């Protein structure tokens, strides 16, 4: 289309959110959340901050249950829209539950193939995040 720019990822620039979008990935260590986070970040052309980059510096001063509160506070402080994405499979006996009030929480079944474009265009748009 003439006069419309399109990002390499296939998302039209006009569809980009007006306020920042913070996606917090959750799940067990074997849930492929890092791989899925990398795919989402690449598709959206968003920066990715891996927990392995920040947790060692914070591990003595931060309890796990407070991490979610800090993410909610960060989103509020910066005016970002926040969504939690839980990576789990049907065998997970203890999903990582966190009640973040009105923050959308989306689930990805890691036993099924993941396609960033399908996830973004389907679930995030359904949640009115982009």
Contact map, one row per residue, 1 for C-alpha under 8 A:
1111000000000000000000000000000000000000000000000000000000000000000000000000000000000000000000000000000000000000000000000000000000
1111000000000000000000000000000000000000000000000000000000000000000000000000000000000000000000000000000000000000000000000000000000
1111100000000000000000000000000000000000000000000000000000000000000000000000000000000000000000000000000000000000000000000000000000
1111110000011000000000000000000000000000000000000000000000000000000000000000000000000000000000000000000000000000000000000000000000
0011111000011000000000000000000000000000000000000000000000000000000000000000000000000000000000000000000000000000000000000000000000
0001111101111000000000000000000000000000000000000000000000000000000000000000000000000000000000000000000000000000000000000000000000
0000111111111000000000000000000000000000000000000000000000000000000000000000000000000000000000000000000000000000000000000000000000
0000011111100000000000000000000000000000000000000000000000000000000000000000000000000000000000000000000000000000000000000000000000
0000001111100000000000000000000000000000011110000000000000000000000000000000000000000000000000000000000000000000000000000000000000
0000011111110000000000000000000000000000000000000000000000000000000000000000000000000000000000000000000000000000000000000000000000
0000011111111011000000000000000000000000000100000000000000000000000000000000000000000000000000000000000000000000000000000000000000
0001111001111111000000000000000000000000000000000000000000000000000000000000000000000000000000000000000000000000000000000000000000
0001111000111111000000000000000000000000000000000000000000000000000000000000000000000000000000000000000000000000000000000000000000
0000000000011111000000000000000000000000000000000000000000000000000000000000000000000000000000000000000000000000000000000000000000
0000000000111111100000000000000000000000000000000000000000000000000000000000000000000000000000000000000000000000000000000000000001
0000000000111111110000000000000000000000000000000000000000000000000000000000000000000000000000000000000000000000000000000000000001
0000000000000011111110000000000000000000000000000000000000000000000000000000000000000000000000000000000000000000000000000000000011
0000000000000001111100000000000000000000000000000000000000000000000000000000000000000000000000000000000000000000000000000000000000
0000000000000000111110000000000000000000000000000000000000000000000000000000001110000000000000000000000000000000000000000000000000
0000000000000000111111000000000000000000000000000000000000000000000000000000001110000000000000000000000000000000000000000000000000
0000000000000000101111100000000000000000000000000000000000000000000000000000000111100000000000000000000000000000000000000000000010
0000000000000000000111110000000000000000000000000000000000000000000000000010000111100000000000000000000000000000000000000000000000
0000000000000000000011111000000000000000000000000000000000000000000000000000000001111000000000000000000000000000000000000000000000
0000000000000000000001111100000000000000000000000000000000000000000000100000000001111000000000000000000000000000000000000000000000
0000000000000000000000111110000010001000000000000000000000000000000000000000000000011110000000000000000000000000000000000000000000
0000000000000000000000011111000010000000000000000000000000000000000000000000000000011110000000010000000000000000000000000000000000
0000000000000000000000001111101010000000000000000000000000000000000000000000000000000111000000110000000000000000000000000000000000
0000000000000000000000000111111000000000000000000000000000000000000000000000000000000011000000110000000000000000000000000000000000
0000000000000000000000000011111110000000000000000000000000000000000000000000000000000000000000000000000000000000000000000000000000
0000000000000000000000000001111110000000000000000000000000000000000000000000000000000000000000000000000000000000000000000000000000
0000000000000000000000000011111110000000000000000000000000000000000000000000000000000011100000000000000000000100000000000000000000
0000000000000000000000000000111111110000000000000000000000000000000000000000000000000010000000000000000000000100000000000000000000
0000000000000000000000001110111111111000000000000000000000000000000000000000000000000010000000000000000000000000000000000000000000
0000000000000000000000000000000111111100000000000100000000000000000000000000000000000000000000000000000000000000000000000000000000
0000000000000000000000000000000111111110000000000000000000000000000000000000000000000000000000000000000000000000000000000000000000
0000000000000000000000000000000111111111000000000000000000000000000000000000000000000000000000000000000000000000010100000000000000
0000000000000000000000001000000011111111100000010000000000000000000000000000000000000000000000000000000000000000000000000000000000
0000000000000000000000000000000001111111110000010000000000000000000000000000000000000000000000000000000000000000000000000000000000
0000000000000000000000000000000000111111111000000000000000000000000000000000000000000000000000000000000000000000000100000000000000
0000000000000000000000000000000000011111111101000000000000000000000000000000000000000000000000000000000000000000000100000000000000
0000000000000000000000000000000000001111111111110000000000000000000000000000000000000000000000000000000000000000000000000000000000
0000000010000000000000000000000000000111111111000000000000000000000000000000000000000000000000000000000000000000000000000000000000
0000000010000000000000000000000000000011111111000000000000000000000000000000000000000000000000000000000000000000000110000000000000
0000000010100000000000000000000000000001111111000000000000000000000000000000000000000000000000000000000000000000000000000000000000
0000000010000000000000000000000000000000111111100000000000000000000000000000000000000000000000000000000000000000000000000000000000
0000000000000000000000000000000000000001111111110000000000000000000000000000000000000000000000000000000000000000000000000000000000
0000000000000000000000000000000000000000100011111000000000000000000000000000000000000000000000000000000000000000000000000000000000
0000000000000000000000000000000000001100100001111100000000000000000000000000000000000000000000000000000000000000000000000000000000
0000000000000000000000000000000000000000000000111110110000000000000000000000000000000000000000000000000000000000000000000000000000
0000000000000000000000000000000001000000000000011111110000000000000000000000000000000000000000000000000000000000000000000000000000
0000000000000000000000000000000000000000000000001111111000000000000000000000000000000000000000000000000000000000000000000000000000
0000000000000000000000000000000000000000000000000111111100000000000000000000000000000000000000000000000000000000000000000000000000
0000000000000000000000000000000000000000000000001111111100000000000000000000000000000000000000000000000000000000000000000000000000
0000000000000000000000000000000000000000000000001111111111000000000000000000000000000000000000000000000000000000000000000000000000
0000000000000000000000000000000000000000000000000011111111100000000000000000000000000000000000000000000000000000000000000000000000
0000000000000000000000000000000000000000000000000001111111100000000000000000000000000000000000000000000000000000000000000000000000
0000000000000000000000000000000000000000000000000000011111110000000000000000000000000000000000000000000000000000000000000000000000
0000000000000000000000000000000000000000000000000000011111111100000000000000000000000000000000000000000000000000000000000000000000
0000000000000000000000000000000000000000000000000000001111111110000000000000000000000000000000000000000000000000000000000000000000
0000000000000000000000000000000000000000000000000000000011111110000000000000000000000000000000000000000000000000000000000000000000
0000000000000000000000000000000000000000000000000000000001111110000000000000000000000000000000000000000000000000000000000000000000
0000000000000000000000000000000000000000000000000000000001111111011000000000000000000000000000000000000000000000000000000000000000
0000000000000000000000000000000000000000000000000000000000111111111000000000000000000000000000000000000000000000000000000000000000
0000000000000000000000000000000000000000000000000000000000000111111100000000000000000000000000000000000000000000000000000000000000
0000000000000000000000000000000000000000000000000000000000000011111110000000000000000000000000000000000000000000000000000000000000
0000000000000000000000000000000000000000000000000000000000000111111111000000000000000000000000000000000000000000000000000000000000
0000000000000000000000000000000000000000000000000000000000000111111111100000000000000000000000000000000000000000000000000000000000
0000000000000000000000000000000000000000000000000000000000000001111111110000000000000000000000000101000000000000000000000000000000
0000000000000000000000000000000000000000000000000000000000000000111111111000000000000000000000000001000000000000000000000000000000
0000000000000000000000000000000000000000000000000000000000000000011111111100000000000000000000000000000000000000000000000000000000
0000000000000000000000010000000000000000000000000000000000000000001111111110000000000000000000000000000000000000000000000000000000
0000000000000000000000000000000000000000000000000000000000000000000111111111000001000000000000000001000000000000000000000000000000
0000000000000000000000000000000000000000000000000000000000000000000011111111100000000000000000000000000000000000000000000000000000
0000000000000000000000000000000000000000000000000000000000000000000001111111110000000000000000000000000000000000000000000000000000
0000000000000000000001000000000000000000000000000000000000000000000000111111111111000000000000000000000000000000000000000000000000
0000000000000000000000000000000000000000000000000000000000000000000000011111111110000000000000000000000000000000000000000000000000
0000000000000000000000000000000000000000000000000000000000000000000000001111111100000000000000000000000000000000000000000000000000
0000000000000000000000000000000000000000000000000000000000000000000000000111111100000000000000000000000000000000000000000000000000
0000000000000000001100000000000000000000000000000000000000000000000000000011111110000000000000000000000000000000000000000000000000
0000000000000000001111000000000000000000000000000000000000000000000000000011111111000000000000000000000000000000000000000000000000
0000000000000000001111000000000000000000000000000000000000000000000000000011001111100000000000000000000000000000000000000000000010
0000000000000000000011110000000000000000000000000000000000000000000000010010000111110000000000000000001100000000000000000000000000
0000000000000000000011110000000000000000000000000000000000000000000000000000000011111000000000000000001111000000000000000000000000
0000000000000000000000111100000000000000000000000000000000000000000000000000000001111100000000000000001111000000000000000000000000
0000000000000000000000111100000000000000000000000000000000000000000000000000000000111110000000000000000011110000000000000000000000
0000000000000000000000001110000000000000000000000000000000000000000000000000000000011111000000010000000011110000000000000000000000
0000000000000000000000001111001110000000000000000000000000000000000000000000000000001111100000000000000000111100000000000000000000
0000000000000000000000000011001000000000000000000000000000000000000000000000000000000111110100100000000000111100000000000000000000
0000000000000000000000000000001000000000000000000000000000000000000000000000000000000011111100000000000000011110000000000000000000
0000000000000000000000000000000000000000000000000000000000000000000000000000000000000001111100000000000000001010000000000000000000
0000000000000000000000000000000000000000000000000000000000000000000000000000000000000000111110000000000000000000000000000000000000
0000000000000000000000000000000000000000000000000000000000000000000000000000000000000001111111100000000000000000000000000000000000
0000000000000000000000000000000000000000000000000000000000000000000000000000000000000000001111100000000000000000000000000000000000
0000000000000000000000000000000000000000000000000000000000000000000000000000000000000000000111110000000000000000000000000000000000
0000000000000000000000000011000000000000000000000000000000000000000000000000000000000001000111111000000000000000000000000000000000
0000000000000000000000000111000000000000000000000000000000000000000000000000000000000100000001111100000000000000000000000000000000
0000000000000000000000000000000000000000000000000000000000000000000000000000000000000000000000111110000000000000000000000000000000
0000000000000000000000000000000000000000000000000000000000000000000100000000000000000000000000011111000000000000000000000000000000
0000000000000000000000000000000000000000000000000000000000000000000000000000000000000000000000001111100000000000000000000000000000
0000000000000000000000000000000000000000000000000000000000000000000110010000000000000000000000000111111000000000000000000000000000
0000000000000000000000000000000000000000000000000000000000000000000000000000000000000000000000000011111000000000000000000000000000
0000000000000000000000000000000000000000000000000000000000000000000000000000000000000000000000000001111100000000000000000000000000
0000000000000000000000000000000000000000000000000000000000000000000000000000000001110000000000000001111110000000000000000000000000
0000000000000000000000000000000000000000000000000000000000000000000000000000000001110000000000000000011111000000000000000000001000
0000000000000000000000000000000000000000000000000000000000000000000000000000000000111100000000000000001111100000000000000000000000
0000000000000000000000000000000000000000000000000000000000000000000000000000000000111100000000000000000111110000000000000010000000
0000000000000000000000000000000000000000000000000000000000000000000000000000000000001111000000000000000011111000000000000000000000
0000000000000000000000000000000000000000000000000000000000000000000000000000000000001111100000000000000001111100000000000000000000
0000000000000000000000000000000000000000000000000000000000000000000000000000000000000011110000000000000000111111000000000000000000
0000000000000000000000000000001100000000000000000000000000000000000000000000000000000011100000000000000000011111110000000000000000
0000000000000000000000000000000000000000000000000000000000000000000000000000000000000000110000000000000000001111100000000000000000
0000000000000000000000000000000000000000000000000000000000000000000000000000000000000000000000000000000000001111110000000000000000
0000000000000000000000000000000000000000000000000000000000000000000000000000000000000000000000000000000000000111111000000000000000
0000000000000000000000000000000000010000000000000000000000000000000000000000000000000000000000000000000000000101111100100000000000
0000000000000000000000000000000000000000000000000000000000000000000000000000000000000000000000000000000000000000111111100000000000
0000000000000000000000000000000000010011001000000000000000000000000000000000000000000000000000000000000000000000011111110000000000
0000000000000000000000000000000000000000001000000000000000000000000000000000000000000000000000000000000000000000001111111000000000
0000000000000000000000000000000000000000000000000000000000000000000000000000000000000000000000000000000000000000001111111110000000
0000000000000000000000000000000000000000000000000000000000000000000000000000000000000000000000000000000000000000011111111111000000
0000000000000000000000000000000000000000000000000000000000000000000000000000000000000000000000000000000000000000000111111111100000
0000000000000000000000000000000000000000000000000000000000000000000000000000000000000000000000000000000000000000000011111111100000
0000000000000000000000000000000000000000000000000000000000000000000000000000000000000000000000000000000000000000000001111111110000
0000000000000000000000000000000000000000000000000000000000000000000000000000000000000000000000000000000001000000000001111111111000
0000000000000000000000000000000000000000000000000000000000000000000000000000000000000000000000000000000000000000000000111111111111
0000000000000000000000000000000000000000000000000000000000000000000000000000000000000000000000000000000000000000000000011111111111
0000000000000000000000000000000000000000000000000000000000000000000000000000000000000000000000000000000000000000000000000111111110
0000000000000000000000000000000000000000000000000000000000000000000000000000000000000000000000000000000100000000000000000011111110
0000000000000000000000000000000000000000000000000000000000000000000000000000000000000000000000000000000000000000000000000001111111
0000000000000000100010000000000000000000000000000000000000000000000000000000000010000000000000000000000000000000000000000001111111
0000000000000011100000000000000000000000000000000000000000000000000000000000000000000000000000000000000000000000000000000001100111
